[in-house]
């Protein structure tokens, strides 16, 4: 039983939704029409490249690919990628990580609110939510695209306002360094979650770590102790 924390904010991709294969397939399909524009000696991105790019740049990660495309072509790639990503979600590619649903339901039974914060477009968030029935799991869901240029800080503030909790009662569970930074800008505690990732580099920026789901609840209890003592 947690003594102080009343709200958990979970990052969607690589934490709730297993999307590595989805992102690689969407990228490959999007590059077909641009094949003639890409130099033959360029290595096309793989799953680890997709993971690193998304964790660094969020839903606009394809605009930062160094594959020999000019700015206009990269913009076209981003548009094609978003379309193919949604189509693949609707076709059933990707899934909720095993154990996540049970964890979330246990939190809700303990009167801890659970929110979904997605570094994604609204269309993508709705596609994933509808396909995998995340509405039945999460009481609150927002995405960064809804806030200016994609501000994770503003998104987290809106989630807390909606849940009617204070900063000290909120814990952010994420995989992305920019999510940790945004949370720390708001003086929120963070837990870095490593399941689903090829590379754990960058997780050290969080206050605590949980590389597997089995390690998550002890990490949350530790965060609750910290919040109770120092907040």
N, CA, C and O of each residue as an XYZ file, in Angstrom:
924
protein
N       0.849     -1.194      0.000
C       0.000      0.000      0.000
C       0.885      1.245      0.000
O       1.750      1.397      0.863
N       0.666      2.135     -0.972
C       1.441      3.362     -1.059
C       0.879      4.397     -0.085
O      -0.333      4.501      0.105
N       1.775      5.151      0.520
C       1.375      6.113      1.534
C       1.187      7.520      0.985
O       0.431      8.310      1.551
N       1.862      7.837     -0.103
C       1.861      9.229     -0.565
C       1.504      9.370     -2.041
O       0.718     10.248     -2.396
N       2.054      8.541     -2.894
C       1.835      8.667     -4.343
C       0.405      8.255     -4.703
O      -0.075      7.196     -4.298
N      -0.261      9.119     -5.472
C      -1.654      8.877     -5.861
C      -1.846      8.772     -7.370
O      -2.929      8.411     -7.829
N      -0.801      9.086     -8.156
C      -0.923      9.069     -9.612
C       0.357      8.539    -10.246
O       1.458      8.976     -9.909
N       0.199      7.594    -11.167
C       1.304      7.108    -11.998
C       1.055      7.557    -13.432
O      -0.044      7.382    -13.958
N       2.074      8.135    -14.065
C       2.004      8.496    -15.485
C       2.930      7.553    -16.244
O       4.141      7.554    -16.025
N       2.360      6.753    -17.133
C       3.128      5.777    -17.898
C       3.316      6.258    -19.326
O       2.373      6.750    -19.946
N       4.525      6.120    -19.850
C       4.836      6.413    -21.240
C       4.294      5.278    -22.111
O       4.401      4.111    -21.735
N       3.715      5.604    -23.267
C       3.059      4.590    -24.090
C       4.048      3.618    -24.748
O       4.040      2.428    -24.435
N       4.886      4.105    -25.640
C       5.731      3.211    -26.431
C       6.922      2.693    -25.631
O       7.503      3.418    -24.824
N       7.277      1.438    -25.863
C       8.374      0.735    -25.198
C       8.151      0.563    -23.703
O       9.073      0.185    -22.981
N       6.940      0.836    -23.229
C       6.640      0.639    -21.818
C       5.296     -0.070    -21.673
O       5.196     -1.093    -20.995
N       4.281      0.470    -22.302
C       2.960     -0.172    -22.322
C       2.788     -0.966    -23.612
O       2.277     -2.086    -23.597
N       3.222     -0.376    -24.736
C       2.959     -0.939    -26.053
C       4.262     -1.408    -26.687
O       5.195     -0.621    -26.842
N       4.331     -2.683    -27.054
C       5.512     -3.268    -27.695
C       5.512     -2.864    -29.167
O       4.822     -3.470    -29.987
N       6.293     -1.832    -29.494
C       6.169     -1.205    -30.808
C       7.421     -1.297    -31.670
O       7.459     -0.688    -32.739
N       8.442     -2.030    -31.252
C       9.697     -2.059    -32.010
C       9.489     -2.554    -33.438
O       9.929     -1.906    -34.388
N       8.826     -3.693    -33.596
C       8.576     -4.240    -34.927
C       7.679     -3.316    -35.732
O       7.881     -3.142    -36.934
N       6.699     -2.730    -35.084
C       5.783     -1.807    -35.742
C       6.540     -0.643    -36.373
O       6.299     -0.307    -37.532
N       7.442     -0.028    -35.632
C       8.147      1.151    -36.122
C       9.055      0.803    -37.294
O       9.149      1.576    -38.248
N       9.725     -0.345    -37.240
C      10.607     -0.743    -38.336
C       9.797     -1.044    -39.595
O      10.183     -0.627    -40.687
N       8.695     -1.753    -39.462
C       7.862     -2.072    -40.625
C       7.277     -0.804    -41.244
O       7.262     -0.658    -42.466
N       6.797      0.110    -40.407
C       6.231      1.357    -40.925
C       7.289      2.164    -41.668
O       6.996      2.765    -42.701
N       8.516      2.182    -41.151
C       9.590      2.923    -41.809
C       9.939      2.296    -43.156
O      10.082      3.012    -44.146
N      10.077      0.983    -43.209
C      10.438      0.313    -44.458
C       9.377      0.536    -45.527
O       9.714      0.770    -46.688
N       8.113      0.467    -45.158
C       7.045      0.708    -46.119
C       7.073      2.150    -46.624
O       6.782      2.413    -47.791
N       7.424      3.077    -45.739
C       7.440      4.497    -46.101
C       8.613      4.849    -47.003
O       8.543      5.815    -47.763
N       9.686      4.076    -46.924
C      10.883      4.369    -47.719
C      10.787      3.861    -49.153
O      11.608      4.234    -49.991
N       9.807      3.025    -49.450
C       9.711      2.429    -50.790
C       9.624      3.499    -51.875
O      10.337      3.438    -52.876
N       8.747      4.474    -51.667
C       8.560      5.515    -52.684
C       9.743      6.471    -52.779
O       9.857      7.225    -53.745
N      10.627      6.443    -51.775
C      11.787      7.342    -51.759
C      13.086      6.617    -52.070
O      14.169      7.182    -51.914
N      12.983      5.367    -52.511
C      14.168      4.529    -52.711
C      15.163      5.157    -53.675
O      16.372      5.066    -53.463
N      14.670      5.792    -54.730
C      15.572      6.382    -55.733
C      16.316      7.596    -55.200
O      17.330      8.000    -55.770
N      15.824      8.185    -54.111
C      16.467      9.381    -53.544
C      17.527      9.053    -52.507
O      18.295      9.929    -52.109
N      17.579      7.806    -52.065
C      18.513      7.403    -51.015
C      19.787      6.847    -51.636
O      19.714      5.923    -52.445
N      20.963      7.387    -51.277
C      22.227      6.870    -51.820
C      22.383      5.369    -51.560
O      22.000      4.884    -50.496
N      22.936      4.640    -52.510
C      23.037      3.187    -52.405
C      23.937      2.729    -51.270
O      23.788      1.613    -50.772
N      24.878      3.586    -50.855
C      25.809      3.184    -49.799
C      25.287      3.469    -48.390
O      26.002      3.238    -47.415
N      24.057      3.965    -48.268
C      23.482      4.287    -46.958
C      22.885      3.027    -46.334
O      22.161      2.279    -46.992
N      23.197      2.804    -45.055
C      22.608      1.685    -44.329
C      21.247      2.102    -43.811
O      21.121      3.105    -43.108
N      20.234      1.339    -44.158
C      18.882      1.666    -43.710
C      18.713      1.341    -42.224
O      19.317      0.388    -41.731
N      17.913      2.106    -41.519
C      17.749      1.914    -40.075
C      17.159      0.546    -39.729
O      16.313      0.021    -40.452
N      17.622     -0.024    -38.604
C      17.062     -1.279    -38.100
C      16.283     -0.995    -36.817
O      16.027      0.161    -36.481
N      15.907     -2.062    -36.104
C      15.082     -1.903    -34.900
C      15.780     -1.058    -33.833
O      15.142     -0.234    -33.177
N      17.086     -1.260    -33.658
C      17.801     -0.483    -32.650
C      17.880      0.989    -33.035
O      17.812      1.867    -32.175
N      18.027      1.259    -34.349
C      18.042      2.655    -34.807
C      16.694      3.317    -34.563
O      16.623      4.474    -34.147
N      15.619      2.566    -34.827
C      14.280      3.102    -34.601
C      14.062      3.406    -33.122
O      13.512      4.448    -32.766
N      14.500      2.487    -32.270
C      14.367      2.694    -30.825
C      15.136      3.925    -30.381
O      14.608      4.761    -29.647
N      16.387      4.038    -30.825
C      17.219      5.170    -30.417
C      16.652      6.485    -30.935
O      16.631      7.486    -30.218
N      16.188      6.478    -32.198
C      15.643      7.701    -32.773
C      14.385      8.153    -32.056
O      14.229      9.338    -31.760
N      13.476      7.206    -31.772
C      12.240      7.569    -31.088
C      12.513      8.048    -29.669
O      11.922      9.032    -29.224
N      13.388      7.374    -28.966
C      13.671      7.765    -27.587
C      14.335      9.139    -27.519
O      14.209      9.841    -26.516
N      15.040      9.523    -28.580
C      15.708     10.822    -28.603
C      14.773     11.937    -29.072
O      14.778     13.026    -28.498
N      13.968     11.677    -30.115
C      13.213     12.738    -30.759
C      11.691     12.565    -30.693
O      10.958     13.427    -31.178
N      11.207     11.476    -30.109
C       9.775     11.276    -30.016
C       9.131     10.986    -31.354
O       9.761     10.420    -32.247
N       7.854     11.382    -31.493
C       7.099     10.993    -32.682
C       7.624     11.647    -33.963
O       7.197     11.267    -35.053
N       8.539     12.618    -33.864
C       9.126     13.236    -35.046
C      10.486     12.631    -35.388
O      11.280     13.256    -36.091
N      10.761     11.426    -34.900
C      12.094     10.848    -35.038
C      12.503     10.624    -36.486
O      13.691     10.700    -36.799
N      11.556     10.349    -37.380
C      11.929     10.079    -38.773
C      12.494     11.315    -39.468
O      13.194     11.193    -40.473
N      12.198     12.497    -38.947
C      12.726     13.728    -39.543
C      14.217     13.903    -39.255
O      14.869     14.768    -39.840
N      14.740     13.098    -38.373
C      16.150     13.220    -37.978
C      17.006     12.064    -38.505
O      18.162     11.914    -38.109
N      16.445     11.262    -39.387
C      17.210     10.151    -39.950
C      18.274     10.674    -40.911
O      17.994     11.523    -41.758
N      19.478     10.167    -40.775
C      20.578     10.563    -41.662
C      20.738      9.508    -42.747
O      21.613      8.645    -42.675
N      19.870      9.597    -43.756
C      19.865      8.605    -44.827
C      19.962      9.275    -46.199
O      19.550      8.701    -47.207
N      20.504     10.485    -46.229
C      20.774     11.152    -47.492
C      19.582     11.835    -48.128
O      19.626     12.129    -49.323
N      18.517     12.101    -47.386
C      17.340     12.768    -47.928
C      17.369     14.258    -47.607
O      17.843     14.663    -46.546
N      16.855     15.076    -48.538
C      16.768     16.507    -48.269
C      15.576     16.793    -47.357
O      14.813     15.889    -47.016
N      15.427     18.049    -46.968
C      14.399     18.414    -45.984
C      12.995     18.104    -46.483
O      12.156     17.623    -45.720
N      12.732     18.377    -47.762
C      11.396     18.111    -48.305
C      11.094     16.616    -48.304
O       9.976     16.206    -47.991
N      12.088     15.804    -48.654
C      11.889     14.352    -48.674
C      11.679     13.806    -47.270
O      10.885     12.886    -47.070
N      12.384     14.367    -46.301
C      12.192     13.930    -44.919
C      10.790     14.276    -44.422
O      10.197     13.517    -43.655
N      10.263     15.414    -44.856
C       8.904     15.791    -44.485
C       7.897     14.813    -45.111
O       6.932     14.405    -44.465
N       8.136     14.448    -46.367
C       7.267     13.464    -47.025
C       7.359     12.112    -46.330
O       6.365     11.397    -46.200
N       8.566     11.772    -45.885
C       8.756     10.514    -45.172
C       7.968     10.511    -43.872
O       7.345      9.507    -43.527
N       7.990     11.629    -43.147
C       7.257     11.718    -41.887
C       5.765     11.509    -42.114
O       5.115     10.801    -41.345
N       5.225     12.112    -43.152
C       3.801     11.974    -43.442
C       3.451     10.534    -43.811
O       2.450      9.987    -43.348
N       4.298      9.923    -44.659
C       4.048      8.534    -45.062
C       4.187      7.598    -43.874
O       3.431      6.635    -43.740
N       5.161      7.884    -43.007
C       5.390      7.030    -41.847
C       4.189      7.049    -40.909
O       3.751      5.997    -40.443
N       3.655      8.232    -40.630
C       2.498      8.339    -39.740
C       1.317      7.538    -40.271
O       0.611      6.874    -39.512
N       1.110      7.608    -41.586
C       0.010      6.869    -42.209
C       0.223      5.361    -42.093
O      -0.689      4.626    -41.711
N       1.433      4.905    -42.424
C       1.720      3.467    -42.369
C       1.708      2.938    -40.937
O       1.306      1.799    -40.699
N       2.143      3.751    -39.995
C       2.140      3.346    -38.596
C       0.705      3.085    -38.121
O       0.431      2.072    -37.479
N      -0.198      4.003    -38.441
C      -1.600      3.820    -38.061
C      -2.197      2.579    -38.721
O      -2.942      1.832    -38.086
N      -1.873      2.360    -39.986
C      -2.406      1.197    -40.699
C      -1.924     -0.105    -40.068
O      -2.687     -1.064    -39.952
N      -0.674     -0.135    -39.666
C      -0.129     -1.350    -39.053
C      -0.754     -1.617    -37.691
O      -1.015     -2.767    -37.339
N      -0.994     -0.555    -36.925
C      -1.666     -0.731    -35.638
C      -3.052     -1.336    -35.863
O      -3.453     -2.272    -35.171
N      -3.774     -0.788    -36.838
C      -5.115     -1.293    -37.130
C      -5.075     -2.735    -37.636
O      -6.040     -3.482    -37.477
N      -3.950     -3.121    -38.249
C      -3.806     -4.490    -38.753
C      -3.371     -5.467    -37.659
O      -3.310     -6.674    -37.891
N      -3.070     -4.944    -36.470
C      -2.742     -5.819    -35.350
C      -1.283     -5.940    -35.012
O      -0.918     -6.749    -34.158
N      -0.414     -5.147    -35.666
C       1.019     -5.191    -35.331
C       1.238     -4.450    -34.009
O       0.671     -3.378    -33.794
N       2.052     -5.017    -33.136
C       2.255     -4.448    -31.814
C       1.274     -5.044    -30.822
O       0.242     -5.596    -31.203
N       1.607     -4.929    -29.551
C       0.766     -5.514    -28.505
C       1.073     -4.862    -27.172
O       2.095     -4.192    -27.022
N       0.202     -5.056    -26.219
C       0.461     -4.623    -24.849
C       1.410     -5.629    -24.208
O       1.218     -6.838    -24.337
N       2.430     -5.131    -23.519
C       3.404     -6.028    -22.901
C       2.744     -6.932    -21.868
O       1.935     -6.462    -21.068
N       3.077     -8.222    -21.870
C       2.519     -9.147    -20.877
C       2.837     -8.682    -19.456
O       3.980     -8.348    -19.143
N       1.828     -8.665    -18.613
C       2.005     -8.258    -17.224
C       1.626     -6.824    -16.946
O       1.360     -6.467    -15.798
N       1.596     -5.980    -17.989
C       1.275     -4.566    -17.789
C      -0.175     -4.387    -17.349
O      -0.459     -3.590    -16.454
N      -1.099     -5.129    -17.978
C      -2.512     -4.995    -17.619
C      -2.750     -5.366    -16.156
O      -3.468     -4.663    -15.444
N      -2.154     -6.460    -15.712
C      -2.318     -6.883    -14.318
C      -1.758     -5.837    -13.366
O      -2.368     -5.535    -12.340
N      -0.602     -5.285    -13.702
C       0.009     -4.264    -12.871
C      -0.911     -3.049    -12.743
O      -1.124     -2.541    -11.642
N      -1.452     -2.588    -13.869
C      -2.301     -1.404    -13.860
C      -3.583     -1.647    -13.060
O      -4.007     -0.788    -12.287
N      -4.192     -2.802    -13.244
C      -5.420     -3.101    -12.515
C      -5.165     -3.173    -11.015
O      -6.006     -2.745    -10.225
N      -4.019     -3.708    -10.615
C      -3.665     -3.751     -9.196
C      -3.501     -2.345     -8.628
O      -3.895     -2.076     -7.494
N      -2.915     -1.448     -9.426
C      -2.775     -0.055     -8.992
C      -4.145      0.582     -8.775
O      -4.373      1.257     -7.771
N      -5.040      0.367     -9.709
C      -6.364      0.973     -9.608
C      -7.145      0.410     -8.425
O      -7.904      1.134     -7.781
N      -6.961     -0.885     -8.136
C      -7.617     -1.476     -6.972
C      -7.096     -0.868     -5.675
O      -7.788     -0.855     -4.657
N      -5.868     -0.365     -5.729
C      -5.257      0.273     -4.559
C      -5.514      1.777     -4.526
O      -4.899      2.505     -3.747
N      -6.439      2.238     -5.390
C      -6.823      3.654     -5.453
C      -5.686      4.573     -5.893
O      -5.609      5.731     -5.483
N      -4.807      4.034     -6.733
C      -3.768      4.843     -7.368
C      -4.205      5.088     -8.812
O      -4.392      4.139     -9.573
N      -4.368      6.346     -9.187
C      -4.781      6.678    -10.550
C      -3.659      6.349    -11.525
O      -2.480      6.497    -11.204
N      -4.037      5.903    -12.716
C      -3.052      5.532    -13.731
C      -3.358      6.283    -15.020
O      -4.455      6.176    -15.570
N      -2.374      7.046    -15.496
C      -2.554      7.863    -16.698
C      -1.577      7.438    -17.783
O      -0.488      6.936    -17.505
N      -1.994      7.653    -19.029
C      -1.160      7.344    -20.186
C      -0.683      8.642    -20.810
O      -1.489      9.480    -21.214
N       0.633      8.807    -20.888
C       1.212      9.975    -21.537
C       1.992      9.514    -22.756
O       2.982      8.796    -22.617
N       1.563      9.915    -23.950
C       2.173      9.405    -25.178
C       2.936     10.496    -25.908
O       2.403     11.579    -26.146
N       4.178     10.214    -26.262
C       4.931     11.126    -27.125
C       4.573     10.751    -28.556
O       5.337     10.072    -29.241
N       3.397     11.205    -29.000
C       2.835     10.734    -30.266
C       1.773     11.702    -30.748
O       1.391     12.635    -30.042
N       1.301     11.462    -31.967
C       0.167     12.221    -32.487
C      -1.118     11.700    -31.851
O      -1.158     10.596    -31.308
N      -2.165     12.518    -31.931
C      -3.453     12.095    -31.389
C      -4.003     10.893    -32.156
O      -4.597      9.989    -31.568
N      -3.797     10.892    -33.484
C      -4.284      9.772    -34.300
C      -3.630      8.462    -33.878
O      -4.294      7.429    -33.783
N      -2.320      8.511    -33.626
C      -1.616      7.298    -33.221
C      -2.097      6.825    -31.855
O      -2.334      5.634    -31.653
N      -2.239      7.756    -30.923
C      -2.716      7.402    -29.585
C      -4.091      6.749    -29.659
O      -4.333      5.735    -29.005
N      -4.987      7.324    -30.448
C      -6.325      6.763    -30.572
C      -6.307      5.406    -31.251
O      -7.075      4.518    -30.881
N      -5.430      5.231    -32.251
C      -5.334      3.943    -32.942
C      -4.908      2.840    -31.984
O      -5.513      1.769    -31.944
N      -3.863      3.112    -31.214
C      -3.374      2.116    -30.264
C      -4.412      1.860    -29.178
O      -4.672      0.712    -28.815
N      -5.000      2.932    -28.663
C      -5.990      2.806    -27.593
C      -7.188      1.982    -28.043
O      -7.637      1.088    -27.325
N      -7.704      2.282    -29.224
C      -8.875      1.557    -29.728
C      -8.547      0.104    -30.017
O      -9.314     -0.789    -29.657
N      -7.417     -0.142    -30.663
C      -7.063     -1.501    -31.057
C      -6.856     -2.398    -29.844
O      -7.251     -3.563    -29.854
N      -6.237     -1.853    -28.800
C      -5.867     -2.674    -27.646
C      -6.695     -2.360    -26.400
O      -6.361     -2.786    -25.294
N      -7.773     -1.613    -26.597
C      -8.738     -1.338    -25.530
C      -8.066     -0.775    -24.273
O      -8.333     -1.215    -23.155
N      -7.202      0.194    -24.484
C      -6.503      0.798    -23.348
C      -7.415      1.677    -22.505
O      -7.089      1.991    -21.360
N      -8.559      2.078    -23.061
C      -9.513      2.877    -22.277
C      -9.965      2.146    -21.019
O     -10.293      2.772    -20.011
N      -9.980      0.819    -21.086
C     -10.405      0.042    -19.921
C      -9.317     -0.013    -18.854
O      -9.583     -0.393    -17.714
N      -8.091      0.365    -19.219
C      -6.974      0.324    -18.277
C      -6.670      1.705    -17.695
O      -6.480      1.855    -16.488
N      -6.627      2.709    -18.569
C      -6.164      4.032    -18.155
C      -7.339      4.991    -17.945
O      -8.244      5.082    -18.775
N      -7.301      5.692    -16.835
C      -8.355      6.661    -16.537
C      -8.150      7.983    -17.283
O      -9.102      8.727    -17.520
N      -6.900      8.263    -17.646
C      -6.544      9.525    -18.303
C      -5.559      9.211    -19.424
O      -4.679      8.368    -19.249
N      -5.691      9.872    -20.569
C      -4.752      9.669    -21.674
C      -4.577     10.974    -22.451
O      -5.550     11.546    -22.943
N      -3.331     11.439    -22.556
C      -2.996     12.616    -23.346
C      -1.753     12.317    -24.172
O      -0.991     11.402    -23.859
N      -1.556     13.107    -25.240
C      -0.339     12.976    -26.038
C       0.332     14.337    -26.173
O      -0.315     15.373    -26.022
N       1.621     14.331    -26.455
C       2.392     15.576    -26.511
C       1.955     16.471    -27.664
O       2.082     17.692    -27.571
N       1.438     15.887    -28.759
C       1.038     16.693    -29.913
C      -0.059     17.688    -29.559
O      -0.237     18.689    -30.253
N      -0.790     17.422    -28.489
C      -1.884     18.308    -28.076
C      -1.387     19.588    -27.419
O      -2.179     20.490    -27.146
N      -0.073     19.679    -27.159
C       0.451     20.813    -26.394
C       1.583     21.491    -27.170
O       2.734     21.059    -27.113
N       1.245     22.542    -27.886
C       2.230     23.345    -28.585
C       3.083     22.536    -29.534
O       2.567     21.877    -30.437
N       4.389     22.583    -29.331
C       5.331     21.874    -30.198
C       5.634     20.482    -29.654
O       6.651     19.882    -30.003
N       4.770     19.980    -28.816
C       4.975     18.640    -28.274
C       5.630     18.666    -26.917
O       6.622     17.973    -26.690
N       5.091     19.454    -26.014
C       5.689     19.641    -24.700
C       5.254     18.551    -23.727
O       4.076     18.457    -23.380
N       6.196     17.734    -23.290
C       5.897     16.714    -22.290
C       5.601     17.363    -20.940
O       4.800     16.845    -20.161
N       6.249     18.500    -20.661
C       6.000     19.206    -19.403
C       4.526     19.605    -19.292
O       3.877     19.344    -18.279
N       4.008     20.242    -20.346
C       2.615     20.692    -20.326
C       1.662     19.511    -20.253
O       0.633     19.581    -19.581
N       2.000     18.425    -20.944
C       1.154     17.241    -20.912
C       1.063     16.677    -19.498
O      -0.026     16.333    -19.038
N       2.194     16.580    -18.809
C       2.186     16.052    -17.451
C       1.426     16.966    -16.506
O       0.708     16.490    -15.626
N       1.577     18.270    -16.677
C       0.830     19.212    -15.842
C      -0.672     19.058    -16.045
O      -1.439     19.111    -15.084
N      -1.092     18.868    -17.296
C      -2.512     18.709    -17.583
C      -3.044     17.404    -16.989
O      -4.164     17.362    -16.481
N      -2.242     16.341    -17.052
C      -2.649     15.067    -16.450
C      -2.848     15.227    -14.944
O      -3.831     14.734    -14.391
N      -1.923     15.913    -14.283
C      -2.045     16.127    -12.840
C      -3.248     16.992    -12.497
O      -3.939     16.740    -11.509
N      -3.500     18.013    -13.315
C      -4.667     18.866    -13.081
C      -5.948     18.050    -13.214
O      -6.869     18.179    -12.408
N      -5.991     17.213    -14.239
C      -7.164     16.387    -14.484
C      -7.390     15.399    -13.338
O      -8.527     15.150    -12.937
N      -6.289     14.839    -12.814
C      -6.383     13.855    -11.734
C      -6.535     14.502    -10.360
O      -6.813     13.821     -9.373
N      -6.350     15.820    -10.302
C      -6.477     16.580     -9.059
C      -5.489     16.080     -8.001
O      -5.863     15.799     -6.863
N      -4.227     15.976     -8.402
C      -3.166     15.578     -7.475
C      -2.060     16.628     -7.510
O      -1.968     17.420     -8.447
N      -1.224     16.621     -6.475
C      -0.092     17.544     -6.413
C       1.128     16.935     -7.093
O       1.132     15.758     -7.454
N       2.160     17.752     -7.260
C       3.398     17.291     -7.876
C       4.049     16.181     -7.052
O       4.581     15.217     -7.603
N       4.002     16.327     -5.727
C       4.652     15.342     -4.867
C       3.916     14.012     -4.826
O       4.468     13.011     -4.369
N       2.665     13.990     -5.302
C       1.874     12.763     -5.292
C       1.932     12.025     -6.629
O       1.206     11.053     -6.841
N       2.805     12.494     -7.534
C       2.864     11.966     -8.904
C       4.194     11.296     -9.166
O       5.243     11.790     -8.753
N       4.146     10.162     -9.859
C       5.350      9.420    -10.237
C       5.284      9.124    -11.726
O       4.261      8.658    -12.226
N       6.379      9.396    -12.439
C       6.447      9.182    -13.884
C       7.251      7.923    -14.178
O       8.389      7.788    -13.729
N       6.653      6.994    -14.940
C       7.328      5.776    -15.384
C       7.569      5.911    -16.878
O       6.623      6.099    -17.643
N       8.824      5.818    -17.302
C       9.118      6.110    -18.708
C      10.399      5.415    -19.160
O      11.094      4.771    -18.374
N      10.685      5.568    -20.447
C      11.918      5.030    -21.025
C      12.753      6.119    -21.680
O      13.931      5.913    -21.972
N      12.146      7.280    -21.911
C      12.788      8.295    -22.737
C      13.470      9.369    -21.894
O      12.856      9.911    -20.976
N      14.748      9.688    -22.195
C      15.444     10.740    -21.447
C      14.684     12.057    -21.412
O      14.694     12.743    -20.390
N      14.017     12.426    -22.517
C      13.285     13.694    -22.535
C      12.085     13.666    -21.589
O      11.692     14.707    -21.063
N      11.498     12.483    -21.365
C      10.421     12.372    -20.381
C      10.972     12.573    -18.974
O      10.343     13.236    -18.149
N      12.138     12.005    -18.698
C      12.750     12.200    -17.384
C      13.057     13.678    -17.157
O      12.800     14.217    -16.081
N      13.610     14.325    -18.181
C      13.955     15.736    -18.058
C      12.712     16.598    -17.826
O      12.717     17.503    -16.992
N      11.641     16.300    -18.584
C      10.397     17.052    -18.423
C       9.832     16.866    -17.016
O       9.370     17.820    -16.391
N       9.874     15.625    -16.526
C       9.386     15.345    -15.173
C      10.211     16.084    -14.131
O       9.661     16.655    -13.189
N      11.514     16.076    -14.293
C      12.380     16.748    -13.324
C      12.201     18.269    -13.385
O      12.365     18.954    -12.376
N      11.865     18.795    -14.566
C      11.558     20.230    -14.661
C      10.375     20.607    -13.771
O      10.265     21.738    -13.297
N       9.494     19.628    -13.557
C       8.315     19.834    -12.710
C       8.538     19.319    -11.290
O       7.618     19.330    -10.472
N       9.759     18.869    -10.998
C      10.107     18.319     -9.691
C       9.328     17.045     -9.390
O       8.915     16.817     -8.253
N       9.125     16.210    -10.419
C       8.459     14.925    -10.255
C       9.485     13.812    -10.146
O      10.526     13.859    -10.801
N       9.198     12.816     -9.327
C      10.043     11.630     -9.254
C       9.824     10.752    -10.478
O       8.735     10.725    -11.052
N      10.881     10.028    -10.874
C      10.808      9.198    -12.080
C      11.370      7.807    -11.830
O      12.287      7.620    -11.029
N      10.794      6.829    -12.540
C      11.325      5.468    -12.570
C      11.593      5.120    -14.028
O      10.687      5.196    -14.858
N      12.822      4.743    -14.349
C      13.178      4.312    -15.696
C      12.846      2.834    -15.853
O      13.284      2.003    -15.058
N      12.069      2.512    -16.887
C      11.620      1.141    -17.113
C      12.292      0.590    -18.365
O      12.232      1.205    -19.430
N      12.938     -0.582    -18.234
C      13.782     -1.070    -19.314
C      13.244     -2.223    -20.130
O      13.895     -2.643    -21.087
N      12.059     -2.762    -19.783
C      11.584     -3.896    -20.575
C      11.208     -3.414    -21.978
O      10.697     -2.309    -22.160
N      11.475     -4.276    -22.963
C      11.173     -3.925    -24.347
C      12.268     -3.165    -25.053
O      12.168     -2.920    -26.256
N      13.317     -2.781    -24.336
C      14.394     -1.999    -24.931
C      15.592     -2.882    -25.293
O      15.926     -3.823    -24.573
N      16.230     -2.561    -26.420
C      17.488     -3.209    -26.771
C      18.653     -2.595    -25.989
O      19.620     -3.275    -25.647
N      18.537     -1.305    -25.720
C      19.636     -0.537    -25.135
C      19.136      0.210    -23.909
O      18.130      0.916    -23.983
N      19.831      0.063    -22.774
C      19.412      0.716    -21.533
C      20.145      2.025    -21.273
O      19.985      2.631    -20.213
N      20.942      2.456    -22.232
C      21.650      3.724    -22.088
C      20.641      4.862    -21.972
O      19.681      4.916    -22.740
N      20.846      5.754    -21.037
C      19.934      6.878    -20.824
C      18.981      6.683    -19.663
O      18.380      7.645    -19.185
N      18.834      5.437    -19.201
C      17.918      5.188    -18.088
C      18.456      5.751    -16.771
O      17.694      5.984    -15.832
N      19.757      5.965    -16.707
C      20.365      6.470    -15.478
C      19.914      7.892    -15.148
O      20.146      8.373    -14.038
N      19.272      8.566    -16.103
C      18.809      9.926    -15.843
C      17.579      9.958    -14.931
O      17.206     11.016    -14.424
N      16.958      8.806    -14.726
C      15.805      8.740    -13.837
C      16.259      8.603    -12.384
O      17.427      8.319    -12.119
N      15.337      8.802    -11.450
C      15.672      8.688    -10.032
C      15.860      7.234     -9.613
O      16.717      6.927     -8.784
N      15.054      6.338    -10.190
C      15.107      4.909     -9.880
C      14.974      4.126    -11.174
O      14.558      4.673    -12.195
N      15.332      2.828    -11.135
C      15.254      2.009    -12.339
C      14.510      0.709    -12.072
O      14.546      0.163    -10.969
N      13.834      0.228    -13.110
C      13.179     -1.074    -13.086
C      13.357     -1.680    -14.478
O      12.652     -1.304    -15.414
N      14.291     -2.612    -14.615
C      14.571     -3.177    -15.929
C      13.572     -4.260    -16.316
O      13.462     -4.613    -17.490
N      12.846     -4.785    -15.339
C      11.805     -5.786    -15.602
C      10.548     -5.397    -14.840
O      10.599     -4.602    -13.902
N       9.428     -5.961    -15.249
C       8.174     -5.678    -14.554
C       8.195     -6.160    -13.107
O       7.573     -5.553    -12.235
N       8.916     -7.254    -12.858
C       8.981     -7.777    -11.494
C       9.699     -6.816    -10.543
O       9.490     -6.865     -9.331
N      10.549     -5.942    -11.099
C      11.270     -4.967    -10.278
C      10.493     -3.668    -10.086
O      10.909     -2.797     -9.323
N       9.355     -3.542    -10.786
C       8.679     -2.250    -10.818
C       8.039     -1.871     -9.492
O       8.241     -0.754     -9.015
N       7.277     -2.768     -8.888
C       6.584     -2.376     -7.661
C       7.561     -2.022     -6.533
O       7.320     -1.044     -5.824
N       8.659     -2.779     -6.334
C       9.639     -2.336     -5.323
C      10.192     -0.943     -5.609
O      10.438     -0.169     -4.684
N      10.391     -0.618     -6.902
C      10.882      0.716     -7.248
C       9.844      1.783     -6.912
O      10.189      2.866     -6.439
N       8.567      1.472     -7.160
C       7.497      2.419     -6.828
C       7.392      2.609     -5.320
O       7.186      3.727     -4.847
N       7.532      1.519     -4.560
C       7.511      1.637     -3.097
C       8.657      2.516     -2.599
O       8.482      3.314     -1.678
N       9.821      2.364     -3.210
C      10.968      3.196     -2.838
C      10.685      4.661     -3.151
O      11.001      5.545     -2.355
N      10.085      4.915     -4.320
C       9.724      6.291     -4.677
C       8.697      6.855     -3.700
O       8.744      8.033     -3.348
N       7.770      6.003     -3.266
C       6.746      6.440     -2.309
C       7.399      6.837     -0.977
O       6.988      7.813     -0.350
N       8.406      6.085     -0.551
C       9.120      6.404      0.675
C       9.844      7.745      0.544
O       9.836      8.564      1.463
N      10.465      7.949     -0.609
C      11.168      9.213     -0.848
C      10.188     10.374     -0.840
O      10.447     11.411     -0.229
N       9.054     10.195     -1.526
C       8.041     11.251     -1.582
C       7.491     11.572     -0.200
O       7.259     12.739      0.119
N       7.282     10.559      0.616
C       6.726     10.754      1.954
C       7.700     11.486      2.876
O       7.282     12.247      3.749
N       8.988     11.257      2.683
C      10.007     11.825      3.585
C      10.456     13.226      3.197
O      10.745     14.057      4.058
N      10.512     13.480      1.892
C      11.162     14.714      1.453
C      10.261     15.661      0.685
O      10.695     16.748      0.305
N       9.006     15.269      0.446
C       8.149     16.128     -0.357
C       7.202     16.939      0.516
O       6.403     17.721      0.000
